[in-house]
Amino acid sequence: MFEDSDPGVPGTSWWTTPGGGIDDGESEVHAALREVAEETGYRLTESELQGPSAKRHVVHGYSDLVIEQDESFFLAIVSPFEVDVSAHTADEQLTLLGYRWWTHDDLRHSDEWIWPHELVELWSLAGRPDTWPIDLGTQEESTVLDEA
């Protein structure tokens, strides 16, 4: 997972999965494969990608803009590898503070912001593709509003 931040709100950060937008003419699956490669350096094959395991509509509120989008979450089980961030965009280089591998237990017991906050539950359903895709509904994730 990546530790992301909002430069307009110093000291604020959260953990999120790799991902990003879908290019014109690109499927969700191909976008997921491309984004994982760009953000981590790992080249998944289509057969390694499972899902989508969850979908949601989300409003991301940052100090300088609001982004509203539909998101799909996919699952890939990989062995830990050396993450390569050399393909990060200028914006990612500015906001991403770091990365780390999490265990299920670490994620379940963390007090840090995790986006999406249901990630540990989605991970718990990794072996239950018959329950996918989970509809997470409409959500808001914001660095400028209290999420307590």
N, C-alpha and C positions, 0 to 999 in steps of 0.2 A: 504494500500500500504506500501511497505517497502522502507526505505531510504538505498540505497546501496552506496558503495564507492570503490575507487581504492586506496589501501594503498600506491602504488607507485606515486600517485599524491595527496599529502596532501591537504585537504581543498576542494576536489572535491567530490560531491555526486549527486545523482539523485533518483527519485522515480520510483518504478516499481511494477508490480503486482506479486503475488506469482506465482511460476512456476519452471520448471526445465526440465530435460531430461526424455526421455522415456526409461524404462528398456527393455531388450530383451524380446520379446513375449508380451509386454504390449501394449494395444491400447491407442490412444490419450486420450480418455475419462477416462480410468483407471489411466493413468499417471496424468491427471489433478486432479482427486479425491485424489490420493495418495499425490501429491505435496501440495495441499491445507491442507490436514491433517498434513503433516510433518512440513510445514512452519507456520501454524496458529493454529494448534490444533483442528480445526473445521472439523467435519466429514460430508461432503456433501454426499447425496445420488445421484445415477445416475439420478434420476428423477428431482433433483434440478438443475442439470447442463444443460445449454442450449448452443447450438452452435455445431461447432465453429462459432463464429461471425466474425472472421477475420483470415487471414493467411498472412505470409510474409516470405521472406528469408532475414536474417540479418547477418551482420558482426559486431561483438562486438570487439572493439579495446581497450585493456587495456595496462597499462604500461609494463606488463610482458608477455602478450600473446594476440593472436587474435583467436576468436572463430567464426566460420561460421556455421549457423544452420537454419533450417526451424522451424517456430513457428506457433502455432495455439492458438487463444485466445477464451476462453469460458466465459460465463456469469452465475453468480449465484446471486440471490437476497436473501440476508440474513439480519436479524436484527443484529445490532452491538453486538459483543460478546467479552469476554476477550481473547485476543490473547495469545497463549501459544507457546513460541519459544524454548521450551526445546528440541525439536527434530532437531534443526538446526545442520547442519554439522559444522565441524571445520572451513571450508572456510566461511560459512555463518556467523558464530560467529565472524570471523575476519572482514568481510566487511560490514555486515548489521548493521547500526547505530541505527535503530529504526523503528517504524511503526506508522501509524496513519490512522484514518478513514477520508475520504475526502467527501465533498458534491460535487455535480455536479458543483455548482457555484464556490467553492474553486478551483477545478481542472481547470475550464474554465479560471479563472483569475490569475492563478499562474504564476510567473516568474521563477519558479524552473524547472530544467530538469525533464521531464516526459518521461519514455520509456515504450511503444511506444508513440511518441508525438501525435498521433491521438487518444489517449485513450478517451478524452472527446467526440470526434465525435462518436467513437464506442459506448460509453455509451448513447449518444443521440439516437442511433439506436436500443437500447435495446428492444423496443416494435415493431421492424420491422424485424422479422426473415425472411420475404420474401426477404430481401436485403442481407442476409448472404450467404456464407461467403464473406466479403469484402476482395478483393485482395489488400494488401498494397505494393505489389511489392518487390523489393530488396532495403534494407535500410542499412545504416551504423550508428552505435551508438558508439561513441568513447570518451574516457577520455583524449586522447592524441592528438586529432585533433580539431580544432576550429569548433564548430557546429553552429556558428552564421549565 
